[in-house]
């Protein structure tokens, strides 16, 4: 989706409602939001998840493994900093 934030890349490694809403709004305005999730974290209210995760890319990473941490570092290296 294009918008005023097109070209901005955000890595969302947060948990909780406030940050889910904030990154949803960033995605609504055109940012590429990559949501980092723990493997198997798909529980909860699926309708709420669909709403809050709209417009986001999702990747499951096990940050307790070196491969998972390396993948997160690669994502962060490609995120937009200002």
KARAVEN-V745208 format. One record per residue. RES is the residue in one small letter. OMEGA is omega in radians with two decimals (NA if undefined). D_LAST is the distance of its C-alpha to the last C-alpha in Angstrom with 1 decimal. Layout:
BEGIN
RES;OMEGA;D_LAST
RES;OMEGA;D_LAST
END
This chain:
BEGIN
x;3.13;21.3
x;-3.14;19.6
x;-3.07;17.9
x;3.14;15.1
x;3.13;12.5
x;-3.12;14.1
x;3.09;12.1
x;3.11;9.6
x;-3.09;10.8
x;3.02;11.3
x;-3.10;13.7
x;3.11;16.0
x;-3.04;18.2
x;3.01;19.5
x;3.05;23.0
x;-3.05;24.3
x;-3.06;24.6
x;-3.13;21.8
x;3.08;18.9
x;3.11;20.9
x;-3.13;21.1
x;-3.13;17.4
x;3.03;16.4
x;3.13;19.5
x;3.08;18.3
x;3.11;14.9
x;3.12;17.2
x;-3.13;19.6
x;2.97;17.1
x;3.11;16.4
x;2.98;13.6
x;-3.12;15.0
x;3.11;15.6
x;-3.10;17.3
x;3.11;19.4
x;-3.10;20.7
x;3.03;24.3
x;3.08;27.1
x;3.11;30.0
x;-3.08;32.5
x;-3.09;30.4
x;-3.11;31.6
x;3.10;33.8
x;-3.13;33.8
x;-3.06;34.2
x;3.11;33.5
x;3.09;33.4
x;3.11;30.7
x;3.12;28.7
x;3.12;29.1
x;-3.04;27.8
x;-3.10;24.7
x;-3.12;23.8
x;3.10;24.3
x;-3.10;21.9
x;2.96;20.5
x;-3.12;21.2
x;3.06;22.9
x;3.10;23.5
x;3.14;26.0
x;3.04;25.3
x;-3.06;27.7
x;3.04;25.5
x;3.08;28.8
x;3.13;29.3
x;3.11;27.8
x;3.11;27.3
x;3.11;25.4
x;3.12;23.1
x;3.10;22.6
x;3.11;21.7
x;3.11;19.1
x;3.10;17.6
x;3.10;17.7
x;-3.13;15.9
x;3.13;13.1
x;-3.13;12.9
x;3.10;12.6
x;-3.14;9.9
x;3.08;6.7
x;3.07;3.8
x;NA;0.0
END
